[in-house]
Amino acid sequence: MAMIMAMASVCGSAPQEEFFTKKFGQPRTVVVAKIIDTATFLTDKEEKIRLIGLKAPEPPPRERIERDENGMVIEIENPESTVEEQVFKTAQTLLKGKKVRLEFDAKESGDRFETLAYVFLEDGTFANAEILRQGCADLQIAPPNIKRADELRAAYREARRELRGIQGE
């Protein structure tokens, strides 16, 4: 351990210090900076977090920019939005810019080196379950992370019963 701490003091950069002082398994608070899809976001420190128990639908396609003969952008109003756009916006409204508490389970990192977490808003709302309840993702329970599986299943069943979001397609 002394060797690790000595290396941390020699390296001295904040991300490395944060890595060496981070208590794995302990809940911690982060700020959501960017929503990647309904089950994944980046923190203000650029850490990728994936919500445990969720499988996100494909993110909405990027808008195609139309230009006139002079190269000026043509503004096109489309009153209809796809289900993918609606669920993405719901996830953004719920999480973007918010301070959230991360809680962990048996496996803390995913196959793509993202942090796996249960996410709670400051008011105590369990974001993973709320996203499922709103029909913004599919349920994907993957052992060994099953600590809150019953809550997630109940939220998913409610969305299916009420035909919300992608469950109403």
C-alpha positions as CSV (number, residue, x, y, z in Angstrom):
1,M,0.0,0.0,0.0
2,A,2.9,2.4,0.8
3,M,4.2,1.8,-2.7
4,I,0.9,2.7,-4.2
5,M,0.6,5.9,-2.1
6,A,4.2,6.8,-3.0
7,M,3.4,6.4,-6.7
8,A,0.3,8.5,-6.3
9,S,2.3,11.3,-4.6
10,V,5.0,11.2,-7.4
11,C,2.4,11.2,-10.2
12,G,0.4,13.9,-8.4
13,S,-2.4,14.4,-11.0
14,A,-6.0,14.7,-9.7
15,P,-7.5,11.7,-11.6
16,Q,-4.8,9.4,-10.3
17,E,-5.2,10.7,-6.7
18,E,-8.9,10.2,-7.1
19,F,-8.3,6.6,-8.2
20,F,-6.1,5.8,-5.3
21,T,-8.4,7.4,-2.7
22,K,-11.7,6.1,-4.1
23,K,-13.3,3.6,-1.8
24,F,-14.7,0.8,-3.9
25,G,-18.1,-0.4,-2.9
26,Q,-18.9,2.8,-1.0
27,P,-21.8,5.0,-2.2
28,R,-20.6,8.3,-3.7
29,T,-22.1,11.4,-5.2
30,V,-21.5,12.6,-8.7
31,V,-23.0,15.2,-11.1
32,V,-24.5,14.0,-14.4
33,A,-22.9,15.9,-17.3
34,K,-24.1,14.2,-20.4
35,I,-26.7,11.5,-21.3
36,I,-25.3,9.0,-23.8
37,D,-28.5,6.8,-23.9
38,T,-31.2,6.0,-21.4
39,A,-29.0,3.6,-19.5
40,T,-25.6,5.4,-19.7
41,F,-24.3,8.8,-18.8
42,L,-21.0,10.7,-18.2
43,T,-20.2,12.5,-15.0
44,D,-18.7,15.9,-14.7
45,K,-15.3,14.1,-14.2
46,E,-15.9,12.1,-17.5
47,E,-16.5,8.8,-15.8
48,K,-18.9,6.6,-17.7
49,I,-21.8,5.2,-15.6
50,R,-24.1,2.5,-16.8
51,L,-27.3,1.9,-14.8
52,I,-27.7,-1.6,-13.5
53,G,-30.7,-3.6,-14.8
54,L,-31.4,-1.5,-17.9
55,K,-31.0,-2.2,-21.6
56,A,-31.3,1.1,-23.5
57,P,-33.1,1.4,-26.8
58,E,-31.0,2.8,-29.7
59,P,-30.5,6.5,-29.2
60,P,-32.4,8.7,-31.6
61,P,-30.7,9.4,-34.9
62,R,-28.8,12.7,-35.2
63,E,-30.8,15.3,-37.1
64,R,-29.8,15.7,-40.7
65,I,-29.0,19.3,-41.4
66,E,-30.5,20.7,-44.6
67,R,-28.8,23.6,-46.3
68,D,-29.9,25.9,-49.1
69,E,-27.9,26.8,-52.2
70,N,-25.9,29.4,-50.2
71,G,-25.0,26.9,-47.5
72,M,-27.4,28.4,-44.9
73,V,-29.1,26.0,-42.6
74,I,-32.8,25.4,-43.4
75,E,-34.8,25.2,-40.2
76,I,-37.3,22.3,-40.5
77,E,-40.0,21.9,-37.9
78,N,-41.1,18.3,-37.3
79,P,-44.0,18.2,-34.8
80,E,-43.8,14.4,-34.5
81,S,-41.0,12.8,-32.5
82,T,-40.1,9.2,-32.4
83,V,-40.5,7.0,-29.3
84,E,-36.7,6.9,-29.1
85,E,-36.5,10.7,-29.0
86,Q,-39.2,10.8,-26.3
87,V,-37.5,8.3,-24.0
88,F,-34.1,9.9,-24.5
89,K,-35.6,13.3,-23.6
90,T,-37.3,11.7,-20.5
91,A,-33.9,10.3,-19.3
92,Q,-32.3,13.7,-19.9
93,T,-34.9,15.5,-17.9
94,L,-34.6,13.0,-15.1
95,L,-30.8,13.0,-14.8
96,K,-28.9,15.7,-16.8
97,G,-27.2,18.3,-14.6
98,K,-28.4,16.6,-11.4
99,K,-26.3,15.5,-8.4
100,V,-26.9,11.8,-7.9
101,R,-25.8,9.1,-5.5
102,L,-24.3,6.0,-6.9
103,E,-24.7,2.7,-5.1
104,F,-22.9,-0.4,-6.2
105,D,-23.5,-4.2,-6.3
106,A,-21.3,-7.2,-6.5
107,K,-19.8,-6.3,-9.9
108,E,-18.7,-2.6,-10.1
109,S,-17.4,-2.4,-13.7
110,G,-18.8,-3.5,-17.0
111,D,-17.3,-5.2,-20.1
112,R,-16.6,-1.8,-21.6
113,F,-14.9,-0.4,-18.5
114,E,-17.9,1.6,-17.4
115,T,-18.9,1.9,-13.8
116,L,-22.1,-0.1,-13.0
117,A,-24.4,1.5,-10.5
118,Y,-27.8,2.0,-9.0
119,V,-28.5,5.8,-9.2
120,F,-30.5,7.8,-6.7
121,L,-31.6,11.4,-7.1
122,E,-31.3,13.9,-4.2
123,D,-35.0,13.4,-3.4
124,G,-34.4,9.6,-3.0
125,T,-35.9,8.6,-6.3
126,F,-34.4,5.4,-7.6
127,A,-33.5,6.5,-11.1
128,N,-33.0,3.0,-12.5
129,A,-36.5,2.0,-11.5
130,E,-38.0,5.3,-12.6
131,I,-36.5,4.9,-16.1
132,L,-38.0,1.5,-16.4
133,R,-41.4,2.7,-14.9
134,Q,-41.6,5.4,-17.6
135,G,-40.9,2.8,-20.4
136,C,-37.6,4.3,-21.3
137,A,-35.6,1.1,-21.3
138,D,-35.9,-2.7,-21.2
139,L,-35.2,-4.8,-18.2
140,Q,-31.8,-6.6,-18.2
141,I,-31.0,-8.3,-15.0
142,A,-27.4,-9.7,-15.1
143,P,-26.1,-11.7,-12.2
144,P,-24.2,-11.1,-9.9
145,N,-25.8,-7.6,-9.8
146,I,-29.2,-8.7,-8.4
147,K,-29.5,-6.7,-5.1
148,R,-32.4,-4.5,-6.4
149,A,-33.8,-7.0,-9.1
150,D,-37.3,-7.2,-7.5
151,E,-37.7,-3.4,-7.5
152,L,-36.6,-3.2,-11.1
153,R,-38.9,-6.0,-12.2
154,A,-41.8,-4.4,-10.6
155,A,-41.1,-1.1,-12.3
156,Y,-40.7,-2.8,-15.7
157,R,-44.0,-4.8,-15.2
158,E,-45.8,-1.5,-14.5
159,A,-44.5,0.1,-17.7
160,R,-45.6,-2.9,-19.7
161,R,-49.0,-3.0,-18.0
162,E,-49.6,0.7,-18.7
163,L,-48.0,0.5,-22.2
164,R,-45.6,3.4,-21.4
165,G,-42.7,4.5,-23.7
166,I,-41.1,1.7,-25.7
167,Q,-43.3,-0.8,-23.9
168,G,-46.3,0.7,-25.7
169,E,-45.0,0.1,-29.2
